[in-house]
Amino acid sequence: MDLRTGLAYWLLRNGLLTTYSPLDGDETADVTVVGGGITGALAAYELSHAGANVVVVDKRDVASGSSTATTGLLLYETDTSLLDLSERVGERAAARVYHLGREAISRIESLTTSLADSCGFARRSSLYLASTSGDARMLEREYALRRAHGLGVALLDAGEIHRKWGIDAPAALYSHGGEIDCYRFAHRLLAGAAKRGARIYARTPVERLDLEDGERMTVVTAGPHRIRTRWVVAATGYEAVEHMRPPQTVLSSTWVVASEPLSSGMPWAERSPIWETARPYLYARTTDDNRIIVGGEDEPYAEGHQDRDLLQRKTARLSSRLNELFPQLRLDVAYAWAGTFGSTVDGLPLIGPAPGNPRLWFALGYGGNGITFSVIAARLLVDAYLGRQSPDARLFALDRRGVADAGEGAAVSQRLEAAPSVTALRSPSP
């Protein structure tokens, strides 16, 4: 599967930071990670630091698939609001997912410090805009639920949004988030894993997995070489659906543009990542070299991003939509690209053992927060490797039902019906 099309800014900016050779002989490992993108890199780093003997294989150059196409937004929210997620999985479970997102951003910050490379990481406030007056009412209820669960957030009215950001929107949630250069981060993580003894092989396609017995698997590569291993982690991103076809997964195409560096200072207040309640939503962020990255315009077919004429039309549309938000900004497009995007019906990733095979784990960060989901996956993988039972594992299991207790869901709706108005809920900071 071709995961992206066009000129991805991150790869052009950084180049091939590190090159790895193909596997040229048989290997033995505790854990074999299939996929060297951001999810595989985080898994390899955390597992190797937990004492595992790790091998990583990727059929491309590492981090050259979806990890070059991501915009690098870091949000603790999922694409499913806390309200909707509570209806699906229960209020306490939904709140736990959101708190795990906050913890993941803190873990990323800690990792960039230990790697001695910021990888473009920065803490940012985020601005979640109501696209309609009806969505503004929904954000009031969302605000109330988040505050009830200790999630730092403020609800802004139209006047505050316009005065500070110059945007016309009826309401917005003002919250915590961040940003990162995901491509560079993946490379630095893999280098850190290699220092702990991990062996990393690029351009090494996997042909099949053979289950030898209850304790071992064999990864057969196209070489053909074999890796005898105790566990396999499938961190193959959106390509995993070619093999597992989980019914709760949907693939689509998404488009992104990056501007030329701006000659002036901050394009908008606090450089806040901006996204919206409309679906599909527009999102925008800045970079440390003073560019604007704008993405969105998703289409519900996985191969649509390969259409170069469509890429031109989507580039023009993204530029126009940003100009609608900020009429004073002129977006001179430097790079435009598109890629495959995967999501699940509940907005949560797929993390955990394959049904019937506890030696094969999937770590698939599907959804708009794939990087933070990957951090969560790496932590759960370490727990499993060390034999620790994590109560969070059930939230992301491949065979989860994804349906909340009907009584709890109804209670959430009734309790929030009396949520105060947007004006009464104003708060100066998260």
N, C-alpha and C positions, 0 to 999 in steps of 0.2 A: 504494500500500500504506500503510495506517495503521500506523505504527511503534510507537505507544504509546497507552496508555489511563490515565486517572486523573490525579491531581495530583502531578506530578513536582516534587520538592523543589527541585532546582537552579534550575529556571525561575521558580518562585514566589519563591525567595530573591533572585535576581538581577534578575529582570525583563528587559525588552529592553535589554540594555546598549548596543547600537548597532543602528541600523536602516539598511538599504541599499535603494536604489531598484531597480526592475526595469530591465533593459536597454532603452534607448529608441532605439538606433541600431546600426549595424554597428560591429564591432570587429576589430582585428588583434592577434595575440599570438604569442609564442613557444610558450607553454604555456597551454592552457585547462583549468582544473580544474573538473570537473563534480561538485558536492557541496561544501557549505560547513560540514560537520560537523568533528569533530576531525581526521579524516584529511585532508580537503581543506585545512583551516586549516594543519596542519603542512606539507603539501606546498607550499602557497602561500608560507608564510613562508620555508622553506628555499630554495625555487627563486628567489624574488625576491631573497633575500640572496646567491644565487649569480650574480645578474646577469640572470636571465630576465625577460622581459616577460610578466607573468602576468595572466590574467583568471579570475575565479571566478564561477560561476553556480550557483544553488541554486533548486529549484522552491518551496521554503518560505522563511521567514525563516531566516537562517543559524543553524546549531547548534541547530535546534529539533526535530530528529528524534531519532535514537538517542542523540545527545550529551547530551540532557537526561535520558535515562532511565538512563544508566550510573551505577553506584555509585562510580566513580572509584578503584577499587582498582588499585594498581600492584604487580605481582608479576613477578619475572623468569622464573618458571616458566610453562610452557604448561599447558593442561588435560590434556595427555598427559605422563605422568611421563617422566623422563629414561630410565628403564628401557625403557618401551614405545616411546618415540621412537627409542631406539637400535636396537631391533629393526626399526623401519620404515625408517629413513634411514641407519643406521650410527652408531656411537658418537661418532666425531669430529664428524660433522655435527650430531648431537643436542646435544653439548656446546657447539658453536659457537652454536646457537640460544639456549641458555640464557645464554651469555655476552653475546650481543647484547641479551638482555632486561635484563641488569644495566647494560650501557652505555646503553640507552635511558632507564632511570630517572635515570642521571646527566645525560643530555642534557636531560631534562625539568627537572631541578633548575637546570641552567645557563640554560635558556630563561626560567624564571620569574624568575631574577635579572636577566637582560637586559631583560625586559619591565617591570621595576619593579613587579610585582604577584605576590605569592606564589601567587595563584590557589588558595589552600588547600593548597598542596603541603607535605607533611611526610614526612620519612624515618620509617619505622616498622619494627620487627621484625614478622615474620609468623609465625603459628602454624598449621601444617598438621596437623590432627588425624587419627589413625587411628580410623576408625569401628568397627572390629572387631579382635579379636586377630589374625586372619589378615592384616589390613591393616598391623598393627604389624610383622609379619615383612617385609612388602613394603617398609615404610619403612626398615627396617634395610638392605636391599639398595640402596634408592634413596639413602640416606645415603652408603653406601660408594662408590657410583658418582659422586655429586656431589663428594665429597671428593677422589676420584682425579683429577677434572678442575678442581680449584682453585676450586670454588664454595663460598663461605662458608655453612656450615650446621652446626647441632648437632642431635643426636638426644636427645630428652628422654624419660624414663620416666614412668610413671603418677604416682609420688610427686612428682616435680618439677612436673608440670603441675598437680596438685591444690594443692600448696603455694603456687605463685605465681599461678595464674589461677583456682583454685577449680573447675576443670573435671575431670570424671571421663572420662578417655580412656586407653587402654593405652599410647600412644606419640604423639609428635608431632615434626615437623621444625620447628626454630626457625631462621628465616632472615631475609634482608633484603628489604624492600619499601618501600611508600610509599602515599600517597593524594593526591588532587587534586580540585578542583572542575573537572571536564572542560568544562562549559558556559562558565564564565568563561575558562578557558584558551583555548578555541577562539576566543572573541571577542577576547582580547588578541593572539593570534597573527594573526588577520585584520587587526586594526588595525596591527600591526607590518609586515605585508606591504603594506598600503596606503601606509605611510610610504615604502616602497621603490618605489612606483609601481604596485602591483597595483590593478586595478579589480575591485570586488566588486559583484555584482548578485544581489539576492534576488528571490523570486517570479518566476523566469525559467525555466520548464520547457524542457527540450531535447526537440525532436521527433525529430531524426535526426542522424547523422554522415555526411557525404559525403566520400569519399576522392577528392581532385582529381587528384593525381599522386603521384609518389614522395616529394614534399617537403612537401605541404600537405594539410590537411583543412579542411572547413567544418562548423562546428557550427551547425545550423539551430534556432533557438528558436521558441517558440510565438507570438512577437511580431507578425509574424515578422521577426526580425533574424538576421544572420549574423555569425559570428566566424571569420575566416580565421586558421588557426593551424598551427604546425609539429607540435605534439604535443597530444594530449588525454589527460588523466588522469581516469579514471573512479573517483571516490572516493564512490560512491553507496551504500556500505554494503550492508545486507541487501536493498535493492531491486534490486541488480544481478542477482540470480538470475532476475528476471522476463525478463531479456534474454539472459543467457549460459547459465543452467542448467548450471553445472559439476556433473558427477556426484558429486564428492566433497563437496558442500555440503549441509548439512541445516539447515532452519529450524525453530525451536521458539518457545515462549513462556516468559517468565520473569516473576517477580513480586518487588516490592520494597516495603518499608515504611520510613518514617523516624519516629522517636519525637519526642515533645515534648522540649525541652531538659531535661536532668537537673539537679536542684537540687543534687546532691552533686558531688564531684570525678570522678576517673577511674572509669569503670564496671568496668574490669578492668586488670590490670597492663600498663603500657607502651602502652596503647591499641592493642595489636597487632591488625591485621586477622586474622580467624580464618576458616579454611575447612576442609573435611573430605574424606576419601578417598571417601566414599559418592558415588554418581552417581544422580541429580543431587545436587549438594552444596549445603549451606547455607553462606553466608558472611556475615560481619558486620564492620563497621568503625564508628568514631566520626567525628564532624565537629568542626570548630574552634569551633562554637557548642554543643558538648557534647550532641549528639544521637547516637543509635545508628541505623545503617542496616543492615537485614537483608534479604538477598535469597536467591532460589533457587526451589525447588518447580517446576522447569522441566517443561513438558509438550511432547510431540513433535508439536505442530501450530502453525503460524505465526500463525493467526488467533485462537487461544484467548484471548489477552490482551484481546480486545475484549468478552468476556463479563463484564459488571459483577457479576453474581451470583458468578461464579467469583473475581473480584477480592476480594470480601468473604470468601469461604471461604479463599482463599490468605492474606489478611491475618491472619485468625485462626490459621491454621496456622503462619505464620512467627513470630508472636508466641509461640505455644505452644512451638515448637522452640527459640527463644532462651531461653525460661524453663526448658527442660530442661537447657540448658547452664549457665545462671546462675539457680538457683532464687531467689536473693536479689534479682534485678532484676525490676521491674515495668515493662513496656513500654507506655507510653501512646502510641498511634499518632496522629501528627499528619497524615501524608500516606501515601498508598498509590498505587502505580502499577504498570503492567505494560507489557511491550514485546516486540517480536520479537527473537530472538537467533539468530545464525547460527554454525555451526561446520563444521569440515571433518573428514574421517575421521582425519587425522593430527594435528589440533589446531593446524596451522600456517596462517598467513594466505595469501592469494592476492595476490602482488605480481609484476608483470612485464608484458611486452607480450602483447597478444592474439596467439595463433597466426595467422600469416599477415598480421599488420598491426603492424609495429614502431613505428608512430606512435601507436598506441592502447595506453596502459598502464592496467592495473587496479591499484588500491591498496585492497584489501579486508581490513581487520583482523579477520577472523572468529576467534572464540574468546574465551575468558575474559579475555584480556589485549589487547583491541583497541587500547588507548591506546599501550602499548609497541610493539605491532606497527605502529601508525601512524608512530611515530618511525622505526622501521626502514625503512618504506616511503618516507618522505620522504628519508632518506639515500640509498637506492638510486635514487630518482628524480633526485636531484642528480648522482649518479655518471653516470647514463645521459645526462642533459642535457649534462654536461661531456665526454662521450665517454670516461669511465673505465670499465674493465672491473672489476666487483666480483665476487670469488669467492663472495660470499654470495648473489648473485642466484639461483643455481640452487636454493638451499634452499627458496625460496618461489614458484618459477615455476608458472604455471598448468598447464603440461603435465608437471609432475614426476610420477614414477612412485610415489614414496612407499613403496618397498619396499627394505629393507636387503639387502645381500649376506647370504645365508643363513649362510655361515661366520662372518661377524663377529657376527651376532646370536646364534648358538649360543655363540660364545666369551664374549660378555658374560654369558650366563646361567650358563655353567659357572664362570667366574671369580668370580661373586658368590655361588655356592651356599654357600661357606664363610664368608660374612659373619658377624662376631661378633654376639652378642646385644645387645639394646637396652641392658642395663645396662653392658656393657663399652664401648659406644660413646658413653656420656655425655660431653658437652663443655660447658663453661660458657658459651661464646659462639661465634657464627659466625666 
